[in-house]
Amino acid sequence: MTLLPAYLSALAAKPRAAPRGPGAIEQMRAELRELRDDLDTLKTQKEIKLLLNELDEEKKMRLSLQVSQEPLDVKL
């Protein structure tokens, strides 16, 4: 489910040469914005993974409660 390894390998494949010249600062700012966006994407992916794990735990607890409640329903 995770795209992290593919995403990181794609980042590693990008050449990161030190910019020089009049547009160097703008290029660095653009690269910084891109890196911040990449970081936000990774954080979002991590949050989604944590929420999915939490949801799985809730499902397990619900199923466990349903199974333990079945004998009580039969007695009533």
N, C-alpha and C positions, 0 to 999 in steps of 0.2 A: 504494500500500500504506500510505503514511503517513497518519495521521489528524491530524498536527500542525497544518496550516493551519486545518482545521475546528475543532480543539480550541482553538487560539489565538483564533479569531474568536468562539467561544462565550464564552471568558473575557473578551474585550473588550466583549462585549455586556452583561455583568453590571454593574449600577450599583454603584459603590463609594463610597457616601456615608459621611462620617465619623459614626460613631455617637455619640449623646449620651444621657445619662441613666444611671439606675442599672444597667441591663443592658449598658451600653456595653462594659465590659471583657470580659464573657462573650461578647458578640457578636464582639468583636475576636479573642478566643481561638478561637472557633469558625471564624471566617474564616481565621485563621492555620493551624488544623488542615487546613482545606479546601485552602488554598494549598500546604501541605506535601504533602498527598495528590496534588494536581495535579502537583507537581514530581516526586514519586516515579513517577507514571504516565509523565511525559515521559522520565525517565531510563530506565525499563524499556523504553519504545518505542525509545529510541536504542540500548540494549543489544541488543534483538532485531534491529534493523536491522543492526548491526555483525556479529552472529552469522550472519545470513543472507548478508551479503556474504562473510564468511569461508567459509561453507559453499559458496557459488558458486565461490570460488577453489579450494577443495579438489576440487570436482567437475571443474573445468577441468584441474587437474593430473592427476587420476586418468584422465580421458579421454585426455590427452596421453600418459601412460605406456602406456595400453592400445594406443593407435595405434602408438607406437614399438615396442612389444613384438610386435605381430602379425608383422612380417617374421622375427623370431627364432623364433617358434613354427612358422612354415612351414618353416624350414631344419632344424629338429629332426625 
